[in-house]
Amino acid sequence: NAGVTQTPKFQVLKTGQSMTLQCAQDMNHNSMYWYRQDPGMGLRLIYYSASEGTTDKGEVPNGYNVSRLNKREFSLRLESAAPSQTSVYFCASSPTGQGVGGRYGYTFGSGTRLTVV
Amino acid sequence: QKEVEQNSGPLSVPEGAIASLNCTYSDRGSQSFFWYRQYSGKSPELIMSIYSNGDKEDGRFTAQLNKASQYVSLLIRDSQPSDSATYLCAVNRVNNDMRFGAGTRLTVKP
């Protein structure tokens, strides 16, 4: 089925460990996003990629890095995990991107539930 | 002041009733407005979008926008237990920066 695929679905890390969250979309969308969702906080943008070859910081980028590998794939890396990064992470994509036109909603992946102990 | 504010609920309505969900936003230049439905443990799913003042209807859902009051709402007619979920309001600001509210939890009781 067409959509956004995220891996892994669950992960437990120890403080200081690193990991990469993978995201791929097969809808030929230009823009991709990484969000985190915490209780009472809503979805907060970590990084986005308006088009292949570009990435920009969002609202809460500290402690994260991203790579837009190609048009389909957008990964999120935690270099040294901290308990404050315990959250649910969502990847999303849209046909257009920030600065290009915002009339399209986002398609979200199924999420990664990350716990840092 | 949060950029997108929603009543966290829970909002409880009986089956068959109209559920009314509200959202206010702070950036007067915001251009596009969206409603997402999120079931517990699942990802958000886009259900409505609206760009102009007034009403937009899609099946049992009606989105309402009033830019002068910086207010957007979602009405769900003939509510069903399957509508029980958290509803997220999202606003695309003047610089095409999408911001989400924390969501309103809706429970539809049989």
Chai-1 contact restraints between the chains, C-beta under 6 A:
chainA,res_idxA,chainB,res_idxB,connection_type,confidence,min_distance_angstrom,max_distance_angstrom,comment,restraint_id
A,G40,B,A102,contact,1.0,0.0,6.0,A-B,restraint_1
A,G42,B,F100,contact,1.0,0.0,6.0,A-B,restraint_2
A,G42,B,G101,contact,1.0,0.0,6.0,A-B,restraint_3
A,G42,B,A102,contact,1.0,0.0,6.0,A-B,restraint_4
A,L43,B,F100,contact,1.0,0.0,6.0,A-B,restraint_5
A,F90,B,S43,contact,1.0,0.0,6.0,A-B,restraint_6
A,Q98,B,N96,contact,1.0,0.0,6.0,A-B,restraint_7
A,G99,B,N96,contact,1.0,0.0,6.0,A-B,restraint_8
A,G102,B,S32,contact,1.0,0.0,6.0,A-B,restraint_9
A,G102,B,N92,contact,1.0,0.0,6.0,A-B,restraint_10
A,G102,B,N96,contact,1.0,0.0,6.0,A-B,restraint_11
A,R103,B,S32,contact,1.0,0.0,6.0,A-B,restraint_12
A,G105,B,F34,contact,1.0,0.0,6.0,A-B,restraint_13
A,G105,B,L46,contact,1.0,0.0,6.0,A-B,restraint_14
A,G105,B,S49,contact,1.0,0.0,6.0,A-B,restraint_15
A,F108,B,S43,contact,1.0,0.0,6.0,A-B,restraint_16
A,F108,B,P44,contact,1.0,0.0,6.0,A-B,restraint_17
A,S110,B,S43,contact,1.0,0.0,6.0,A-B,restraint_18
A,G111,B,S43,contact,1.0,0.0,6.0,A-B,restraint_19
